[in-house]
Amino acid sequence: MIFETLLILKGHWVDDFWQHSAVVQELSRNLLHPSNPVIQSKIPHAFFSPYSILVALFAKVTGLSSISALEWFAFFNLIFLLLSFHWFCKKAFPRNHNTIASISLVLIGVFWGARPEFWSGFFHIAVLNFVLPYPSTFSMALTFTVWAILIKNQNSLRLATMLPATVMGAVIFIIHPTTAILFFAGMAGIVLGLHQASLTTRLLKLLGMTGGSIALAMLWPYYNVAGLLAGTSNEFHQDSLGLYYGFVWKYWPLALALPGLIFVRKDRIVRLLWLTLSLLLAIYFAGYFLRIYGTASVISGAMMFAHLIIAYTLIRMINTRHSHRKLYFLALGASLIFSIAPKARLLGGTVLRVFTPKNTSYYTRYQFLRDAVDPNEVIMADHQSNLYIPSFQGKVISTTAPLHWVNDIAARRAAVSNFFNPEIPDPMRGAILATYRPPFVLIDHKAIALPGHSLQWLRLRGKTVYENDGLELIRLSY
């Protein structure tokens, strides 16, 4: 926990963090009727979720920026995740839960195959500090919490338990749909594997909670949830396709869970864990064969349940003095060495980040925008600058991140790329400006090397209103 806290304090944020920050910025300005946080449009954003609203309210009440608010929630999510995971383990493993939880956390952190994925919803040590402010982490903590409640009430799943679980399932579904798949799979493992009732009763209760959660999620007023699922972009599916490449090499530690099968018939906890793992793997492979690649991120949950099985199997073998306990211990130790050794540089780099000087200048140099532009004024800027600008002030032409329901996003991205291409003629730049009519052009001289005549051409079309730290903001006249 101290290690992750030190990394959070570095304030180094990348990729999706800036989309979440832009969403929080927009919601903190207009909670009930937000516009698109990235482009000048009323098209909603798929990150308008209960979590984003919570962070936005926190930012508004405290007066913090969206960036600072998310940093505070990184601390909150770290504590929430660890406490909820411990509570889940305490309810799932009545004996030795502290030991099993500790071993599982170590395995989740380091026991992967080839270079683990740097995706939202993955919690290995190299990526954890980056995803702590994300909705996926908050929704994972909620998932552990609801699972713990369901296990606690496994013998009498009454309406008083099922209704809150259904509501929380809807919240998780809206916050992070792929975590919701993991949530429903775990709920299925608990209800089918632990609940003392007929199979028909268990199935009806499971379907009632799952269907109720999805139905409630469809009522979310900020955007059309059904439309999001039905219209998930091909870009998202193609990006997710990479999670299938090198399956054996990346996820071979799953095999270490196989010895746990020897306890399936006698141990309900093992049945719960294996049933959930099997469901997640079935969803993972079904996504590949059905070409619904966006479901591939459930492999993170499958690995997590494999880690839980490994930890539980090890402790159970030791406690029961199983004849193969030494062999399993040696196999696990050798596998850990085989897993960690090739990633020594990655893991070492993660540790060394604690000792590197704090450097946030790559985004704090955009702070001047809070005073230089109005919230809905559009800025023509390069792709990298477009990540940061909406977190401070102003809207942009496009972003490299997915923007659902923005049908002309490809044309917008091409326009930005062409505008800052030093080889295109100035009349083409003029045509792009005429199309989008942004009040401002922002040039990052550290990253963009436009020809001198093009810079002169731009300056003649307006007036430089800010120039510092490699950034030049030009207000255009039309």
N, C-alpha and C positions, 0 to 999 in steps of 0.2 A: 504494500500500500504506500509506503514511504517512497519507493522507487517511482511508482506511477505519479505520485504527487509532485515529485521533483520534475518529472517530464512535463506535466501540465503547466507548471510554473514557467517553463521555457517559452510558452506562448507560440509554439511553432505549429501552424495549422495548414492543412493542404486540402485539395480536391473538394469533396462534398461539403466540408465545413463551411465554405463560402456560400454555397446554396442555402444551407440552413441559416447562416447568419443573415443573408438577404431576406429570407422569409420572416425571421424574427424582427428584423428592422421594419419591414412593411407592416406586420401585425401590431407592433408597438405603436405605430403611427395611426393605424386605422384597423381596429380589432374586428369590427362587425362587417365592414364592407371593404376589404383590402383589394387592391388592384394587383396585377402581376408584379412580383417583387424585382424582376430582372429587366423586362422590356416594358415599354409604354403600351399597356393593353389591359383590358378587363378580363382577359383569359385567366382563369384561376391557376394556382400552382399546386402540384401534387404533394408538396410538403406542408400544406396548410393542415396541420394535425393537432390533436389535443396537446401533444408534447410541445409543439411550436407555440401554441397559445399560452401554455404554462410559462415557458421561458420568456415570451413577449410580455406577459403580465409582470413577471419578476423584473424585467428590464425597465418597464414603465414606472413601477412603484419605486424602484431603487435609483432610477435615473442613470443606470448603466447603459453603455452601448451594447449592441447586439453581440459583439465579439466578447466583451467582458461577461455578459450574462451567460453565454454558452460556456465560457471558461469556468464560471462558478458551478454550472450544472455538470461540468466534467467531474468536479469534486463530489457533487451530490450523487451522480450516477455511479461513481466508483464505490462509494459507501453503500448505496442502495443495492448494487449488484452483488457485493460481497456478503452483505447481511441476508439478502434474499436467497442466495445460493447456499449459505450456511443453514438457513431455516429449512430449505428444501431437503438438504442432506440429513438434517436432524429428524425430519418426518419420514424420509424414505429409508433411512438406515438407523433403526432404534439403538443399535449397538455400534460403538466405534465411529460415530458420525463425524467427530472432529478429525480423526485420522483419515477417514475416507475423503472428506471434503478437502483436506490439505493435499493429499496425494493427487486427487482429481484436478485441483487447481494447477499443480505443477505440470501434470500431463497436458492439460488444456493449453498451458503456456508454452511448452517446448516440444511436446511429443507429436510431431508431424513428419510427413515424408519430405519430399523435395521442398524447395522454397514455398512456404505457405502463402495463401492468397492475402493480398492487402485490400480486403473488401469489408464493407459495412456488414456487421453480423458475425464477423470472425473475431475471436478474442485471444489469439496467441500473443505472446509478449512483444513481438516486433511491431504489432499494429494497435495494441490495446489503447495506448495513450492517445492515438489519433482518433479513435472511434468513441472515446468516452463521452464527448459532448453530443453524440449522434442519437437520434430517436431509436435506432436499433438497440442501443445499450439500455436505454430506459425501458423499452418494451421487453427486453430479455429479463430485466429485473422484475418487471410485472409478471412475466411468465413464470419465473421461479416461485413468486409469491402465491399465485393462484394454484400452481401445482401443489405447493405445500398445504394449502387449505383443503384441496381435494383429497390429498392423502390422509390428512388429519381426520377427515369425515368420510373415509372410504367405506365404512360399514353402514352408513345411513345417509346416502346422498339425497337430502331433502331439498325442498324448494329454497329454504333459507341459505343453502350452500350453492345450489345450482344457479339461482338468479344472479347473485354477484359474479359468479364465474362467467356467466353468459355476457353480462355487461362488460366485464373486464376483457373478455375475448373480443368484443366489438371494438373496444378502445385499442387493443393491441393490433387488431386487423387494420384499423385506420392509420395508426402510427407507422407500422412497418409490416406490410402484407406477408413478406417472406418469413418473418419471425412468427406471424400468426399460423403459418403452416406448421412450424415446429410446435407451437402452442397446442394446436388441435391434435397433432400426432401424440404429444405427451399426454394430453387429456384422454385420448383413446387408450393409451397404455395403462393409465391409472384406472379408468372406469372398467375396461375389459379385463385387466390383469389383477385388480385388487378388490373391486366392489363385490360384496357378497349378495348376489341376486341372480335370478335366471338370466340366461344369455339374451332373451328377448327384452327384459327390463333394462339390462345394461345398454343394449343397442338403442333402445328408445330414448333413454336419458342422454346418451352420447349424441344422438342425432338432434335431440331437442336443444341441447346447449350449443352445439356447433351451428345448427341452422339458425337458432335465435341470435347468435353473435353476428353471423353474416347478414341477417335481416336488419338488425339494429345498425350495423355499419352502413347499410345502404341509405340510411336516413341522414347521414352526415351532410350538413348544409353548405359547407365551403366548396365542395366540388362533387361531381358525379362519381362515386366510388365504383359503381358497375361499369361506367364508361372508361374509367382508368384501367380496370382489369381487362375489359374487352379490347381496349385500344392501346394496350401496352406496346410501345414502339418496337419496331424490328431492331432498332439500334440497341435497345436494352437486351433483347434476346441474343443478339450477336455478341455483345460484350460478355454475356453470361455463358456463352458457349465455351469460352476458355476454361471454365470450371470443370469441364469434362475431359480436357486434354491431359494425358499422362496420369489417368486415374490411379493406376497401380503404384506408380512412382511417388505420387503426391499423398496418397491416402492409405498406403500399406499398413500403418499402425492399427487399422481396423482389425487386422488378422489377430492381434493380441487379445481381442475380446472373445475369440472363439472358445478358449478353454472355459469360459463362464457358462457355456451351454451345459456342462455337466451338472450344474445346479438347477437347471430350468424346472425340472419336474418337482423338486422338493422346496424350492424357494420362490415365493411370490414376487419378491423384489427383483430377482433376476428375470422373472417372466415380464414384469413391467418394463425393465430396461431393454430387454431383447425385443419385446413387441414394438416398443417405440423406435428402436434402432432399425428394425426390419421395415416398419412403415416409412421411415425417412429415406431409406435406401430405395424402397419401391417407388416413392415419389420422385427421387433423384433420377433414376433410370427411366421412369415413365416420361419425365420431361424431355429426355434425350430422344426417345423413340417417337414421341408425339411432336417433337420440335417446339416444345414450350420451354425453351432453355432458361427462362427467367426463374424457374423453380430450382435451378441447380445449386443455389446458395444454401439449400437445406443440408448440403453435405457438411457444413459447419456444425449443425446440430447433430448429425450422425456421428461425427468425430467426437463431439462432446459426450454423447451417450456411450460411445466406445470407451472413452477415458473413464467414465463412471463405472462401467462394467469391469474394466481392468483393475481399478482401485479396489472395488468390492470383492472381486475374485481373489486378489492377492491377500486381502485381510481375512477373507473367509477361509482360504487355504491354510493360512498361518494359525488361525484360531482353532480349526478342526484338525490340525496336524495332518493335512492331506498328504498322501504318499508322494504326490508330484509337486509339492510346494517349493522345494529347493530348485527343481528343474524350471518351474515357472518363474521363480525369482531370478534365476540366472538368465533365462530367455528375455525377460523384461529388461534387465540391466544391460544386456548386450544390445537389445533393440534401441534402448535410449541412447547408448553411445553411438550406434550406427545412425540414429536420427539426428543427434545434435552435432556430431563432428563435421558434416558437410556444411552446416549452417553456422559454424563458429564465427565466421566473419560477420554474418548478419546479426547474430546475437551479441557479438562483441561491439558492433557498431551501435546497437540499441543501448547497451550499457554506457558506452562512451558519450552518448548524447546528453547524459546527466552532467557531464563535466565540460561540455562545450559552452562557450559564452552565449548568453541570450541574444538573439538577433531577430527582431520583428520589423526591421526597417523596410523589408520588402513589401509590407502592406501598410505600415503606419505612415509612410510618405504620401498616402492618399487621403489623410485626414483633412487636408485643406479643403476638400470637396464639400465638407459640411457647411462651410461659409461661402463657398464660391458658386454653388448651383442650388437650384430648388429641387425638392424631392422627386418631382416627375419630369424634370428636364432630361433630355436624352443626350448622351455623350457618345460620339464616335471614337472608339478606342480599340487597341489591339486585343487579341483573345485573352492574353494573360491579365491585362488590366481589367478586362470585363469580369473576371472572377471577383475582384476586390471592390470595384466601384459601388455596386448596390448595397454593400455593407456600410458605406459611409453616406453617400448622397447621390441621387441621380439614377437614371435608367440607362441601359445600353442597347445596342442594336441586336446583339446575339450573345450566346454563351456556348462553350463546347460541352457543357453538361446537358443532359436530356431535358427538354422542355415539352411536356405533354400538351397536346391540343394546339400547339403552335404549328400550323400547317406549312408555313413558309420558312421554317427554321433553317433548312438547307440553303435557301437563297440568302438568308440573312448572314449565315456563316461565310458563305462565298463572298458576299459583299464586303465583310470585314477583312477577309483574307486579301481580296483584290485591292482594297483601299490602301492597305499598308504594304503592298507589293511594290518594291522600288522600281520594278521594270515596267509597270503599266503607265500609260500617258495620263497627264493631268486632266484632260477632258473626260476620261473614264471616271476619275475620282469625282469630278463635278457631277456626272450623271448619277453616281451613287448618293452623293449629298442631296441631289434634287429628289431622289426617290424617298429617302428617309427623313430629310430635312432636320437633322440634329442641330440644336442651338450651339453645341460645342464639339470641338475636336480635341482629344487629349493625345499627346505624343509622348511616348516613353523613349527618350533619346538613348537610354541605356540598352534598350532591346530592339528598337526600330531605327534603321538607318535610311531614311528617305533622302533622295537626291536634294542638293541645295536649291535647285530651281523649283522643286515641288514644295519645299518648306516655304520658300518665298511666295509661291502661288497661294498657299494656304493663308499665310499671314496677310496677304493683300485682300483676302476675302473677309477678313474680320480683324480682331484685335487680341493680342496676347494679354490675358488677364491674370495669369499666374505662371511663374517659371522658377523652379527650384528643384534640387535633388534629381535632376534628369527628367523631370516632368514639365511639360509645357501645355497649358490649357488655352485654347483659342476660342473666343466667342465669335461665331460667324454672323455675317450680315447677309440677308437674302433680299 
